Each structure stands twice: as structure tokens, then as C-alpha cells.
Amino acid sequence: MEKIATHPGTVTHVEKGRVVVQMRVLSACASCEAHGKCGFADAKDKIVEVDTRNWQQYQPGDHVTVIIQSGNGMKAVFIAYVMPGLLLLGSFIGFYLLQIGDGLTALLSLLVVGLYGFVLYLLRHRLQKKFTFRLKREE
């Protein structure tokens, strides 16, 4: 059985087939004793749209738990952070070896990462189907 990650949230909007949930996501260091003093701790509000067949049972203001399988989280980290980093580094090294100049090397490397972002944008609907969230009503 695959591990799951959960986050508490509050329903902000309900429409046919979709529930919009606002979550307070804490950084990993929020549980540290010194998190208030170091300046790195943060908490951000995230909005998640959850497609569900049971959308009628939710009302704005309801407290829910948003559930995602942890394997999907690792895929998302790879797509959003690791892959662009590898593309930037690999293209920079490749263009540098072509000896086309430092400025053009940097510009073309950034262009490669920009094209990757554009491809992700074009594939966003397909990716949304792979990264699904589930809801559980809090009692």
C-alpha cells in the first residue's frame, strides 16, 4: 500500500464536480524550536481544486482533509524542480562546450528551461489527471 500525505483545509467554494479548498501549508522547519528566530520558517495558504463526484456534500466553511498519495508528490517534485535543474545544468554545459560565448550560453540555457515550462503548460490538463487529490470530511 502506498503512503499518503494529508493536509487539513477549509472549503472555500463548491461547484458542480469540483470543490475548492484552502490549506495552510507549513514549511518543514515549522516544528523546530528555533523556527521563530531564524527567519526561514514560513506558512503559506494554498488553494487546491479537487474534482469529486460527491461535491454536493460539501459547503463553504466545511473543514476537510486533502489526501494525496506520496508517490505523486515525489513525481511532482521531480517535474517541478529536479527536471528543470538538470535541463539548465545540462544545456549550460553543452552550450559551453560549443564555445559560443558566455552570454549566449546562459541565454540559451534559460531558453531551454523556458521551453520546458511552456511544454508543461501545454500538458497541464494531462498532468492534472495524474495528480489527483481526494477529500475526507472532518467530523
C-alpha positions in Angstrom: 0.0 0.0 0.0 1.3 3.4 -0.9 1.8 6.1 1.7 -0.4 9.1 1.7 0.1 12.7 2.7 -2.7 14.7 4.3 -3.3 18.4 4.9 -6.2 20.0 6.7 -8.2 22.6 4.9 -11.3 24.6 4.6 -13.8 24.5 1.7 -14.0 28.0 0.1 -16.1 27.3 -3.0 -18.2 24.4 -4.4 -19.3 24.0 -8.0 -20.6 21.0 -10.0 -17.9 18.3 -9.8 -15.3 20.4 -8.0 -14.5 21.6 -4.5 -12.1 24.4 -3.9 -10.1 24.0 -0.6 -7.8 26.5 1.1 -4.9 24.9 3.0 -2.4 26.3 5.4 0.9 24.6 4.4 3.8 24.9 6.9 7.4 24.6 6.0 9.3 21.6 7.2 11.1 23.6 9.8 7.8 24.8 11.4 8.1 22.2 14.2 11.7 23.3 15.1 12.1 25.1 18.4 14.0 28.0 16.8 11.8 28.5 13.8 10.6 31.9 15.0 14.1 33.2 15.4 15.9 32.0 12.2 13.7 33.7 9.7 13.4 30.7 7.4 10.1 29.3 8.8 7.1 30.2 6.8 3.5 29.2 6.3 1.6 29.7 3.1 -2.0 29.4 2.0 -2.5 27.1 -0.9 -5.6 26.7 -3.0 -6.4 23.3 -4.3 -9.2 22.3 -6.7 -10.4 18.8 -6.0 -12.5 17.1 -8.6 -15.1 14.8 -6.9 -18.3 13.1 -7.6 -19.6 13.9 -4.1 -19.4 17.6 -4.5 -22.9 18.1 -3.1 -22.0 17.0 0.4 -19.5 19.9 0.8 -20.4 23.5 1.8 -18.1 26.6 2.0 -16.6 26.7 5.5 -16.5 22.9 6.0 -13.3 21.5 7.5 -11.8 18.7 5.3 -8.6 16.8 4.9 -7.0 16.8 1.5 -5.3 13.5 0.7 -2.6 12.8 -1.9 -0.6 9.7 -2.4 3.1 10.4 -1.5 4.3 8.8 -4.8 2.5 11.5 -6.7 4.2 14.1 -4.5 7.7 12.8 -5.5 6.7 12.8 -9.2 5.6 16.5 -8.8 8.9 17.4 -7.1 10.8 15.8 -9.9 8.8 17.5 -12.7 8.8 20.9 -11.0 12.3 21.1 -9.5 14.7 18.3 -10.5 14.0 18.2 -14.2 14.4 22.0 -14.8 17.6 21.9 -12.8 19.0 19.1 -14.8 18.0 20.8 -18.1 19.6 24.0 -17.0 22.8 22.4 -16.0 23.0 20.0 -18.9 22.2 22.7 -21.5 24.6 25.1 -19.9 27.5 22.5 -20.1 26.5 21.6 -23.7 26.4 25.1 -24.9 29.6 26.0 -23.0 31.4 23.1 -24.7 30.3 24.6 -28.1 32.2 27.7 -27.2 29.6 30.1 -28.3 30.2 32.7 -25.6 29.2 33.0 -22.0 26.3 35.4 -22.5 24.8 33.3 -25.3 25.4 30.1 -23.4 23.5 31.5 -20.4 20.7 32.9 -22.5 20.2 29.7 -24.5 20.2 27.6 -21.3 17.5 29.8 -19.8 15.6 29.4 -23.1 15.7 25.6 -22.8 14.2 25.8 -19.3 11.6 28.3 -20.5 10.6 25.9 -23.3 10.3 23.1 -20.7 7.9 25.3 -18.7 5.9 26.0 -21.9 5.6 22.3 -22.6 4.4 21.7 -19.1 1.8 24.4 -19.6 0.6 22.8 -22.8 0.4 19.4 -20.9 -1.3 20.8 -17.8 -4.6 19.1 -18.3 -3.0 15.7 -18.8 -0.8 16.3 -15.7 -3.8 17.3 -13.6 -5.4 13.9 -14.3 -2.3 12.1 -12.9 -2.0 14.3 -9.8 -5.4 13.8 -8.2 -6.5 14.8 -4.7 -9.2 13.2 -2.6 -11.2 14.8 0.2 -12.3 13.5 3.6 -14.8 15.4 5.7 -13.7 16.2 9.2 -16.2 15.2 11.9 
